[in-house]
Amino acid sequence: MKIVKLSLIILVLFTLGCIEYEEKISLKSDGSGTITVHYVISESMLNFAQDGGMPLTFDKNEIEEELKSDKVTVENIEAYTEEEKRHIVTTLTFRDINDLPDKWVFQDREMSFSSEGDFYTFRSVFSMGKGKEQTPAAEKPQEEEIGAFGEQFAEALFGDYTFTFSIHMPGEVVDASPEATIEGNEVTWKFSLAKLSDMEKIEMTVKAKKPAAFPILLVIILVVIVVVVIVVVVFVSARKKSTPAA
């Protein structure tokens, strides 16, 4: 079974409900790093969804087969059931986040990492496949009323289910796109399934300051000082030993 892109997965799973998704990326300064994807669904909903065709596989072998690539290395895939919920946890390493395979949750998704001046920049965007349609002015009040009711209904039904995205940068984060929580080098976005259903796209950006490089000249000076101190200590110690006792 081919694994479809994450935006479609979100839309389909919105209709199914009972799904949670968590993605954690850890980046190094050269663009390499690790990504862990963890998604959960109730066993009853999984059985129902599989009968009708599940867009996101919970089969370890299918995931491993889909991710065969020289661009990523599958470090671990864990599948287990806990409290009547099926879990899949996949950990990958990659050489360059700018060159991930167009498969699995990376399919048709833009991700980029760059280094310029004193800052690193990360960007992740994927479309939800929804376009804005023009509504005649006479119908707008009714549409707004229906939309408000729909949002309340969706929040009540799916508000407890979340999609969480985290990125650990190789420097202290100084700015991030809206709705982000920033803690040192890490940024996290958390969206309810209800909120995602009304979004045209998910765009997440991060700007991080590069760590201050330790000055090479200062290192040399410190090394010289240490060497001089050692030489002086050795010389004084040798003089004391060679001086006859009174």
C-alpha positions as CSV (number, residue, x, y, z in Angstrom):
1,M,0.0,0.0,0.0
2,K,1.4,3.4,-1.0
3,I,1.7,5.9,1.9
4,V,0.1,9.2,0.9
5,K,1.2,12.7,1.9
6,L,0.7,14.1,5.4
7,S,-1.8,16.8,4.3
8,L,-4.1,14.2,2.9
9,I,-3.6,12.0,5.9
10,I,-4.7,14.8,8.2
11,L,-7.8,15.5,6.1
12,V,-8.8,11.8,5.9
13,L,-8.1,11.2,9.6
14,F,-10.2,14.2,10.4
15,T,-13.2,12.4,9.1
16,L,-12.1,9.2,11.0
17,G,-11.2,11.0,14.3
18,C,-9.4,9.4,17.2
19,I,-5.9,10.1,15.9
20,E,-2.8,11.8,17.3
21,Y,0.4,12.7,15.6
22,E,3.7,13.8,17.0
23,E,6.8,14.7,15.0
24,K,10.2,15.7,16.5
25,I,13.1,16.9,14.5
26,S,16.6,17.5,15.9
27,L,18.9,19.4,13.5
28,K,22.7,19.8,13.5
29,S,24.5,22.8,12.0
30,D,25.3,21.0,8.7
31,G,21.6,20.1,8.1
32,S,21.8,16.5,9.2
33,G,19.8,15.2,12.1
34,T,17.2,12.9,13.5
35,I,13.4,12.7,13.1
36,T,11.0,10.7,15.2
37,V,7.4,10.3,14.1
38,H,4.8,8.9,16.6
39,Y,1.2,8.4,15.7
40,V,-1.7,6.8,17.6
41,I,-5.2,5.5,16.8
42,S,-7.7,3.5,18.7
43,E,-7.8,-0.2,17.9
44,S,-11.5,0.0,17.1
45,M,-11.1,2.9,14.7
46,L,-8.0,1.2,13.1
47,N,-10.1,-1.9,12.4
48,F,-12.8,0.2,10.9
49,A,-10.4,2.3,8.8
50,Q,-8.5,-0.7,7.5
51,D,-11.7,-2.2,6.2
52,G,-12.3,1.0,4.2
53,G,-8.6,1.6,3.3
54,M,-6.3,3.3,5.7
55,P,-4.2,6.2,4.3
56,L,-1.5,5.9,7.0
57,T,-0.1,2.5,7.5
58,F,0.5,0.9,10.9
59,D,2.5,-1.9,9.5
60,K,6.2,-1.9,10.3
61,N,7.2,-3.7,7.1
62,E,5.3,-1.3,4.9
63,I,6.9,1.7,6.5
64,E,10.4,0.2,6.2
65,E,9.8,-0.7,2.5
66,E,8.5,2.8,1.7
67,L,11.5,4.5,3.4
68,K,14.2,2.6,1.5
69,S,16.5,5.4,0.4
70,D,20.1,6.5,0.6
71,K,18.8,9.8,1.9
72,V,17.6,8.4,5.2
73,T,18.4,5.6,7.6
74,V,15.7,3.8,9.5
75,E,17.1,3.5,13.0
76,N,14.0,2.0,14.6
77,I,10.4,1.2,14.0
78,E,8.3,0.2,17.0
79,A,4.7,-0.9,16.9
80,Y,2.7,-1.7,20.0
81,T,-0.7,-1.5,21.6
82,E,-1.4,0.3,24.9
83,E,-4.7,1.0,26.5
84,E,-6.6,-0.2,23.4
85,K,-4.6,2.2,21.2
86,R,-2.2,1.3,18.4
87,H,1.1,3.1,18.4
88,I,3.8,3.5,15.7
89,V,7.1,5.1,16.6
90,T,9.6,5.6,13.7
91,T,13.1,7.1,14.2
92,L,15.2,8.1,11.2
93,T,18.5,9.8,10.6
94,F,19.2,12.0,7.6
95,R,22.2,13.5,6.0
96,D,20.5,16.7,4.7
97,I,17.0,17.8,5.6
98,N,16.9,19.7,2.3
99,D,17.1,16.4,0.5
100,L,14.6,14.1,2.1
101,P,12.9,11.4,0.0
102,D,9.5,12.4,-1.4
103,K,7.7,9.6,0.5
104,W,5.7,8.9,3.7
105,V,5.1,12.0,5.7
106,F,7.6,13.9,3.6
107,Q,5.7,13.5,0.4
108,D,4.8,16.8,-1.3
109,R,6.1,18.7,1.7
110,E,8.6,21.6,1.6
111,M,11.3,21.5,4.3
112,S,14.4,23.6,4.2
113,F,17.3,24.5,6.4
114,S,19.9,27.3,5.7
115,S,22.8,29.0,7.4
116,E,23.4,32.7,6.7
117,G,25.4,35.2,8.7
118,D,24.8,34.7,12.4
119,F,21.5,32.8,12.0
120,Y,20.1,29.4,11.0
121,T,16.6,29.3,9.4
122,F,14.2,26.3,9.2
123,R,11.0,26.2,7.2
124,S,8.3,23.5,6.8
125,V,5.2,23.9,4.7
126,F,2.5,21.6,3.4
127,S,-0.8,22.4,1.8
128,M,-4.0,21.0,3.2
129,G,-5.4,21.0,-0.3
130,K,-8.1,23.5,0.4
131,G,-8.6,26.6,-1.7
132,K,-10.5,29.7,-0.8
133,E,-13.7,30.0,-2.8
134,Q,-15.4,33.3,-3.4
135,T,-18.8,33.5,-1.7
136,P,-21.6,35.9,-3.0
137,A,-22.1,38.8,-0.6
138,A,-25.8,37.8,0.0
139,E,-24.7,34.3,1.2
140,K,-21.8,35.4,3.4
141,P,-23.8,35.9,6.7
142,Q,-25.4,32.4,6.3
143,E,-22.0,30.9,5.5
144,E,-20.4,32.6,8.5
145,E,-23.2,31.2,10.8
146,I,-22.8,27.7,9.4
147,G,-19.0,28.0,9.7
148,A,-19.1,29.1,13.3
149,F,-21.4,26.2,14.1
150,G,-19.1,23.8,12.3
151,E,-16.1,25.0,14.2
152,Q,-17.8,24.5,17.5
153,F,-19.0,21.0,16.5
154,A,-15.5,20.1,15.3
155,E,-13.9,21.4,18.4
156,A,-16.2,19.4,20.6
157,L,-15.7,16.2,18.6
158,F,-12.0,16.4,17.8
159,G,-10.6,19.0,20.2
160,D,-8.8,16.4,22.3
161,Y,-6.8,15.0,19.4
162,T,-3.7,16.9,18.4
163,F,-0.9,17.1,15.8
164,T,2.3,18.2,17.4
165,F,5.5,19.4,15.6
166,S,8.8,20.1,17.4
167,I,12.1,21.2,16.0
168,H,15.4,21.3,18.0
169,M,17.8,23.9,16.4
170,P,21.6,23.9,16.6
171,G,21.4,27.4,18.3
172,E,19.1,29.4,20.5
173,V,15.8,30.2,18.9
174,V,15.1,34.0,18.5
175,D,11.9,33.9,16.4
176,A,9.3,31.5,15.1
177,S,6.0,31.5,13.2
178,P,2.7,32.1,15.2
179,E,1.4,29.7,17.7
180,A,4.8,28.4,18.5
181,T,6.1,27.7,22.0
182,I,9.9,28.5,22.3
183,E,12.2,27.0,25.0
184,G,15.8,27.6,24.4
185,N,16.8,25.7,21.2
186,E,13.5,24.0,20.8
187,V,10.2,25.2,19.2
188,T,6.9,23.3,19.4
189,W,3.6,23.8,17.6
190,K,0.4,22.0,18.7
191,F,-2.7,22.0,16.5
192,S,-6.0,20.4,17.4
193,L,-7.5,18.2,14.7
194,A,-10.5,20.5,14.6
195,K,-8.2,23.5,13.8
196,L,-6.3,21.7,11.1
197,S,-9.6,20.9,9.3
198,D,-10.1,24.6,8.7
199,M,-6.5,25.5,7.6
200,E,-5.4,25.9,4.0
201,K,-1.8,25.1,4.8
202,I,0.5,24.5,7.8
203,E,3.6,26.8,7.6
204,M,6.2,26.7,10.4
205,T,9.4,28.8,10.4
206,V,12.2,29.1,12.9
207,K,15.1,31.5,13.2
208,A,18.0,30.6,15.6
209,K,21.2,32.4,16.5
210,K,24.4,30.6,15.9
211,P,26.4,29.8,19.1
212,A,29.3,32.2,19.6
213,A,32.5,30.7,18.3
214,F,35.3,30.5,20.8
215,P,38.0,32.9,19.5
216,I,41.0,31.0,18.1
217,L,43.4,33.7,19.3
218,L,42.1,33.4,22.8
219,V,42.6,29.6,22.7
220,I,46.2,30.1,21.6
221,I,46.9,32.7,24.3
222,L,45.5,30.3,27.0
223,V,47.6,27.4,25.7
224,V,50.7,29.6,25.8
225,I,50.0,30.7,29.3
226,V,49.4,27.1,30.5
227,V,52.7,26.0,28.8
228,V,54.6,28.9,30.4
229,V,53.2,28.1,33.9
230,I,54.2,24.5,33.5
231,V,57.7,25.4,32.4
232,V,58.1,27.8,35.3
233,V,56.8,25.3,37.8
234,V,59.2,22.6,36.5
235,F,62.2,25.0,36.4
236,V,61.5,26.2,40.0
237,S,61.1,22.6,41.2
238,A,64.4,21.6,39.5
239,R,66.2,24.6,41.1
240,K,65.0,23.6,44.6
241,K,66.2,20.0,44.1
242,S,69.7,21.2,42.9
243,T,70.2,23.7,45.7
244,P,72.1,22.0,48.6
245,A,70.5,22.2,52.0
246,A,72.1,24.7,54.4
